[in-house]
Amino acid sequence: MIAVKKLGEQIGCKTLWYSETESTNDLANEAIRNKDENGTVFVADIQTKGRGQRNNAWESEPFKNLTFSFIIYPDFLKAEEQFLLSKAISVAVVNFLKECGLTAKIKWPNDIYVGDKKITGILIEHNIIGNNIASSIVGVGLNVNQKKFLSNAPNPTSVLIELEREKELDREKSLKRLLFLFEKRYKALAVRDFENLEKDYFEHLYRNDGFYRYISNETEFWAKITGISNVGELLLETKDGEQRKFGFKEIAFVI
């Protein structure tokens, strides 16, 4: 069953809410091929083959969380600026969780944590033509009302758990607010207001306040985050003063 809703001015202008589907990102891929409307959103109460970064499965209890994807055509962004979109989406999620009463951080590249527990996963897929981004699919899995996690994921949590409340959050109202915050950041990107985004992203970056343990090529070391490169690499400084940079799959946080 599919319900069609309008939950936003641009992002969410057409929201297709499915009772069950395999993957909202797959639906979004088909929509891109059909050149569907900019900002179309696909939501699922039950997602049987949801996936996250590195093709990991995404656990979500039916009718408890928000699992959704939306399509956009950010052709105003150059290919080398694609990580700005990840920053915008991540900061919007953190802002939403702050409105819920939670202090959240962005664990590079784009997981959202409360304390040392993961509350949101983000997966963004780009189609690049020439020097610009032709289209993007933004997939989000936000744990809202789930109380128990059965997979072997090491550190999941949810809004309900962190707020220590019994009454469930309204998922549709939550999604509407999220889409509004996404759109606000997206419009800022369109006018190339990057400075505020860069500041907000680093301010909310997980473990941006000193030296922590990392592991790369089976070698563990202490380092502090000094920034994020234009193409999304993690920039670190070791305790010996060595400047190092890492791509998405080249390093892991020791938690």
Residue pairs with C-beta under 8 A, 6 or more apart in sequence:
1 18
1 19
2 16
2 17
2 18
2 19
3 16
3 17
4 14
4 15
4 16
4 17
5 15
5 17
5 172
6 12
6 13
6 14
6 15
7 15
7 41
7 172
7 175
7 176
7 179
8 15
8 39
8 41
8 176
8 179
8 180
8 183
9 183
10 38
10 39
10 183
10 186
10 187
11 39
11 41
11 70
11 72
11 179
11 182
11 183
11 186
12 39
12 41
12 70
12 175
12 176
12 179
12 180
12 183
13 37
13 38
13 39
13 40
14 36
14 37
14 39
14 40
14 41
15 40
15 41
15 42
15 43
15 175
15 179
16 27
16 40
16 41
16 42
16 43
17 43
17 44
17 45
18 24
18 27
18 42
18 43
18 44
18 45
19 44
19 45
19 46
20 44
20 45
20 46
20 47
20 48
21 27
21 42
21 44
21 46
21 47
21 48
22 47
22 48
22 49
23 47
23 48
23 49
23 50
23 51
24 42
24 43
24 44
24 47
24 50
24 67
24 68
24 69
24 139
25 51
25 69
25 123
25 125
25 137
25 139
26 49
27 42
27 69
28 40
28 42
28 69
28 70
28 71
28 137
28 139
29 125
29 137
31 40
31 42
31 71
32 71
32 127
32 135
32 137
36 71
38 71
38 72
38 73
39 70
39 71
39 72
39 183
40 70
40 71
41 68
41 69
41 70
41 175
41 179
42 68
42 69
42 70
43 66
43 67
43 68
43 175
44 50
44 67
44 68
45 62
45 63
46 62
46 63
47 58
47 60
47 67
49 57
50 57
50 58
50 60
50 67
50 141
51 57
51 58
51 123
52 58
52 121
52 123
52 141
53 109
53 110
53 111
53 121
53 123
53 248
54 249
57 151
58 67
58 121
58 141
59 149
59 150
59 151
59 153
59 156
60 67
60 141
60 143
60 146
61 146
61 148
64 144
64 145
64 146
64 158
64 168
65 141
65 142
65 143
65 144
65 145
65 146
65 158
65 171
66 140
66 141
66 142
66 144
66 171
66 174
66 175
66 178
67 140
67 141
67 142
68 139
68 140
68 175
69 137
69 138
69 139
69 140
70 137
70 138
70 179
70 182
71 135
71 136
71 137
71 138
72 135
72 136
72 138
72 186
73 134
73 135
73 136
74 85
74 133
74 135
74 136
74 186
74 189
74 190
75 132
75 133
75 134
76 132
76 189
76 190
76 192
77 84
77 85
77 132
77 133
77 189
78 131
78 132
78 133
79 128
79 131
79 132
79 133
80 230
80 231
81 133
81 230
82 124
82 126
82 128
82 133
82 136
82 231
82 232
83 109
83 228
83 230
83 231
83 232
84 189
84 194
84 197
85 124
85 126
85 133
85 136
85 138
85 189
86 109
86 110
86 122
86 124
86 232
87 197
87 198
87 201
87 228
88 182
88 185
88 186
88 188
88 189
88 197
89 110
89 122
89 124
89 138
89 140
89 182
89 185
90 106
90 110
90 112
90 122
90 201
90 204
91 106
91 185
91 197
91 200
91 201
91 204
92 178
92 181
92 182
92 184
92 185
93 104
93 112
93 120
93 122
93 140
93 142
93 178
93 181
94 104
94 105
94 106
94 112
94 204
95 181
96 174
96 177
96 178
96 181
97 103
97 104
97 112
97 114
97 119
97 120
97 159
98 104
99 177
100 159
100 163
100 169
101 163
102 114
102 119
102 159
102 162
102 163
103 114
104 112
104 113
104 114
104 119
104 120
104 204
105 112
105 113
105 114
105 204
105 205
105 206
105 207
106 112
106 113
106 201
106 204
106 205
106 206
107 113
107 118
107 206
107 207
107 253
108 205
108 206
108 225
108 228
108 234
109 232
109 234
109 248
110 121
110 122
110 124
111 118
111 120
111 121
111 122
112 118
112 119
112 120
112 121
112 122
113 119
113 206
114 157
114 162
115 157
116 155
116 255
117 155
117 156
117 157
117 162
118 153
118 155
118 156
118 157
119 142
119 143
119 156
119 157
119 158
119 159
119 162
120 140
120 141
120 142
120 143
121 140
121 141
122 138
122 139
122 140
122 141
123 138
123 139
123 140
124 136
124 137
124 138
124 139
125 136
125 137
125 139
126 133
126 135
126 136
127 133
127 134
127 135
127 136
128 134
138 182
140 178
142 159
142 174
142 178
143 156
143 157
143 158
143 159
144 158
144 159
144 160
144 168
144 169
144 171
144 174
145 158
145 159
145 160
145 168
145 169
145 171
146 156
146 158
146 160
146 161
147 158
147 160
147 161
149 156
154 255
155 255
159 169
160 168
160 169
185 197
188 196
188 197
189 197
201 228
202 208
202 227
202 228
205 225
205 228
206 253
207 225
207 253
208 225
210 224
211 222
211 223
211 224
211 239
212 222
212 223
212 224
212 253
212 254
213 220
213 221
213 222
213 253
213 254
214 220
214 221
214 222
214 223
214 236
214 251
214 252
214 253
214 254
215 221
215 251
215 252
215 254
216 246
216 250
216 251
216 252
220 254
221 238
221 239
222 238
222 239
223 236
223 237
223 238
223 239
223 244
224 236
224 237
225 234
225 235
225 236
226 235
226 236
226 237
226 243
227 235
228 234
228 235
229 235
229 245
232 247
232 248
233 245
233 246
233 247
234 245
234 246
234 251
235 243
235 244
235 245
236 243
236 244
236 245
236 246
237 243
237 244
238 244
